[in-house]
Amino acid sequence: MMNHLNKAQRAVAIWVIAGVVMLLVQVVLGGVTRLTGSGLSITEWNVLKKSGYLPPLGQAEWQAEFDKYKKTPQFLLVNSDFSLENFKFIYFWEWFHREWAKLIAVVFVVGFIFLLAKGYLKASVIKPLIILFLLGAMQGLIGWIMVLSGLTDDMIYVKPLKLALHFVFALVLICYAWWFSMQLWVDNRKLTEANSLRRYSWAILIVLFFQLIYGALMAGHKAGPAAATWPTINGSWWPEGIFNNGVNLVENRITIHFIHRALAYILFILTLLFTIKAFSRGGSGSYLRQTKLLPMLLITLQVLLGIFTVLTSTGIRPNHWVLFDWLAQFHQVIGLLFMMVMVWTLYITKVNRYSYR
């Protein structure tokens, strides 16, 4: 894949791609943290203190952390029957989620210093790397603001809009890193000039942006059980009163269901049209010819996972990992992969791309 690169170019490309993979893992860990209800288990943000990177090491430390959690609305209103062992389970996922984020920062900084010292980094890549680092730091801050939203008043979970903001910003970070990585390793000789396909890619990505927001709102409002039916929404194709006011767009669980499903159907149709058109484009050795079926395969799988996730949402059991949780997690992962593939198609359907090599 990178045979056309020299040693320095290959090293930088692998480093950035490793960062993209780690960011994807971080989003997956975020999904597990949400599904297990673990996000509010750690009530402080100690980045530099021992408690900021090591879990409690003894019974006394565990009890101290548990006592802090006992003061949160989530414990008082939902998990008051929790034992210390229950707490350790949810603590682990939030701790792992945070530590993985710190590991990403370490890989970025150490890799940057090493590659700079080796003379592998050109001046042209410094600015994009600084932007990438700042975006990562901003994402960490947004994550903590999101957690704080669930530690006050009578909130038992983080606020859905802040969850959506955290998720969407993570997607922006991944897309930026992915695009930057392609500028480092993609062979421009394998690109295809296809403006019509680029327009489809843009249309799909714009719709997908809103779809992912509504996916996060579905998760934040725990909206699945509100309409665990398909193809209708509780027996109705157009539920009554779903657009009565603007607040319904982000607060009403049935409205969120309706929009999320409608956007999924639009994405499926747009991707089908893209695939049909892609069959007539691209040379034998082009990236387009090699990957043109990926968008259709992923969107089909994504729609099916979405349907089965909704249908199994009535089986949700608090603090238990059930079939719904597996399906919801895979649904998120395929959504991320679909987004990356569409960014890929946007990149490979334009010749003479600027390269940082």
Residue, then its C-alpha position, 0 to 999 in steps of 0.5 A: m500500500m505504501n511501496h511508493l513512499n520512502k522510509a521517512q514518508r512511510a514512518v510519518a504515514i504509519w504514525v498518523i494512521a496509528g493515531v487514526v486507529m487509536l481515535l477509532v478505538q477511543v470512540v468505541l470505548g466511549g460507546v461501551t462507557r455509555l452503554t454500561g452507564s460508566g461515564l459518571s463513575i469518576t467524579e474528578w478530572n485529575v490529569l497530572k495527579k496519581s489518581g488521574y492515571l492509576p486506578p485505586l490501588g487498595q481497599a481504602e482508595w476504592q472506598a474513597e472513590f465509591d464514597k464520592y460516587k455515592k454523592t452523585p445524582q446517578f447513585l442516589l436515584v438509580n444505583s443506590d443498591f450498588s455494591l463496591e464490586n458493581f462500582k469497580f466495574i463501571y469505574f474501570w470503563e470510564w478509567f480505561h476511556r480516559e487513559w486511552a485518551k491520554l495514551i493517544a496524547v503520549v503517542f502523538v507527542v513522543g512520535f512527534i519528537f522522535l520523527l522531528a529529531k530524525g528529520y522525517l517531518k517536513a515544515s509543511v506538516i507541522k501546522p496540520l499536526i499542531i491543529l490535530f493536537l489542539l483538536g484533541a485537547m479540545q475534545g478532552l475538555i468537551g468530554w469533561i464538560m459533558v461529564l460535569s453535566g451529569l454530576t449536578d442537580d437531578m441529572i442521572y446521565v450526561k445531557p444528551l446535547k452535550l453527549a452529541l457535541h462530544f461525539v460529533f467533535a470526535l468525528v471531526l477529529i477523526c475525519y481531520a486525522w484521516w484526511f491528513s493521513m491520506q495526504l501522506w500515503v495515498d498514491n495520486r496516480k490511482l485517483t479518479e477525476a469524477n466530479s459527479l461522484r464527489r457531489y454524491s460523496w458530499a451529499i452523503l457526508i452532509v446527511l451523515f453528519f446530521q444522522l450521527i448527531y441524531g444517533a447520539l441523541m438517540a443514545g443520550h435520550k435512551a430513545g430505543p424503547a420508546a419505539a421498539t417497532w419497525p417499519t412503523i413507529n409504534g404503528s404509525w408512519w407519521p407519529e402525531g405531533i412530532f414537529n409541534n415545536g422546535v424543542n421536539l427536534v432534540e428532546n422528543r424521543i419519538t421525533i428523534h426516532f422519526i428523523h434518525r430513521a428518515l435520514a437512514y433511508i435517505l443515506f441508503i438511497l444516496t449510497l445506492l445511486f453513488t454505487i450505480k454511478a461508480f460502476s462506470r468510473g475508475g481505471s483498472g488500477s484505481y482506488l475507486r475500482q478497488t473500493k467502490l462497493l464498500p459504501m453500499l455494503l456498509i450502509t446496508l449492514q448499518v441499516l440492518l443493525g439499526i433495525f435490530t438494535v431498535l427491535t431488541s431495545t425492550g430487552i435492555r437491562p440496567n448494568h447488564w450487557v445484553l444483545f441490545d448492547w452488542l448490536a448498538q455497539f456494532h451499529q456505532v462502529i459500522g457508522l464510523l467506518f461508513m463515515m471514513v469510507m465516504v471521506w475516502t471516496l471524496y478524496i480519491t475522486k479528484v486528481n492532482r491532490y496536494s500532498y504533504r510528502 
